[in-house]
Amino acid sequence: MPETTSPRLSDAELSEERGIDPVTARVRDTRAGLATLLEEAEQARRARAESTSGDGSAVCAWNHFENIPTFYNWNNRPR
Amino acid sequence: MRGIASVPTYVVMQPTTLCNLDCAYCYLPFRAADNRMPVEVAQAVATSVEGWAGDGRFSVVWHGGEPLAAGREHLAALMAPFGPQVEHHVQTNATLIDDAWCNFFQDHDVRVSVSVDGPEERNGDRVTRGGKPAYDRIMRGIEALRRHEIPFSALCVVGDPRAGAATELYAYFLELGCDVLGINVEEQEGVNTRANGHAAADVTAFWAELVAAWRADPRIHLREVEWSLRYVAAVLDRTADDLLPRQLDPIPTVAHDGSVVLLSPELAGFSDPRYGDFTSGNVLSTPLAQILAGAMSTPWIGEFLSGVESCRAACPYFGFCGGAHAANRYFEQGRFDTTETDHCRNSKIRLLEGVLDHARDHESPAVRC
């Protein structure tokens, strides 16, 4: 992994956009690092061929749940 | 997201309460008893889900106890009433998997997910009924899956999330060969009364380290990372409000006797003077669709939905989480209308914080292995 490339922001330096909850604000303030991470994640999904279906793989089985955008399903998935 | 949907996307079925293991953190109350599901229960569920499966993908998750403890013949009889469009999944401790079970999985097109907590020394809580380590048996089962080239998912319970653990864990699962991995920080649920509070910095560091390990070699679909990234991407795209479903999935759990518990499988088998036995009906006397339609008449569910609305009003992580789970609220706090739980902190809040910490500290592309 690369070394730390971005200094930590203090709370006072975080964005102060009006009406934005602190989690949304923190995500937006992390946009630069997230953009790289999101691109790598998309490349990884393509490499795993997760967009395909019907091949019987375990990935597709779980994606059945995850493609339905319910965090509650994720949270309640049986262990 | 308001209320409960009338149609689920999957149903959890308990072919037997029995488990051949006696894991220290297990929440199941009757795992020493072999209460088997009659075929009539499966037939009743199959009749109800037939229409749902025709409208899109629909799954039956055979859970337990240990579902394979029901035996191949009985499990096949339970699966038989379901139509070919229904997907079957099994969550297993893997200890009973052999060549015959692998043939069964292939013959019945069963998707397999195994429970293993990482390297042998991290499986100390996973023991046999005689208290002996189960790891060798687990690995024999997984080796059978690999021998038959059956893809599998893995679920890993982490009892002590902290920095230094995640890199080793992820490397282990890469070597194991699972396609998908879910990390469950141990929960205080059911008969497991062990406290699950951890220092915030430790848990956040665990998740941040896991992201780093995954990023270096993201061959595995890592559930927690994928969901976190899906959320942050939606926030950045300003579409996060569309991410949560309109209504909660009822996730019916059908116990061995046909009784149905909604929303949290972990509540099955328990009762409380205030809430009764948490069930919403029994498929042997009432069609599942009718049970779901009447969900709000179950005493605890209204209180739970009130708790979800409290989460929505009070918690900035609600858009990521959707509200604390029913079982976590109840087993940690004794009620359903509370809000933040230790499970929220360990598996939602610190997870998202860990992902964001990692992204903040690593703006350059990953160095791939």
Interface residues (C-beta under 8 A of the other chain):
Chain A: M1 P2 T4 T5 S6 R8 L9 D21 P22 V23 T24 R26 V27 R28 T30 R31 A32 G33 L34 A35 T36 L37 L38 E40 A41 A44 R45 A47 R48 E50 G56 S57 A58 V59 A61 W62 N63 H64 F65 E66 I68 P69 T70 F71 Y72 N73 W74 N75 N76 R77 P78 R79
Chain B: T9 Y10 V12 R57 S59 V61 H63 E87 H89 Q91 D109 R111 V112 S113 S115 P151 F152 S153 L155 V157 C178 D179 V180 G182 N184 V211 A212 R215 A216 P218 R219 H221 R223 V225 E226 W227 L229 R230 Y231 V232 A233 V235 L236 A240 D242 L243 L244 P245 L248 D249 I251 L263 S264 P265 P316 Y317 G319 F320 C321 G322 G323 H325 S347 K348 L352 L356 H358 A359 R360 D361 H362 E363 S364 P365 A366 V367
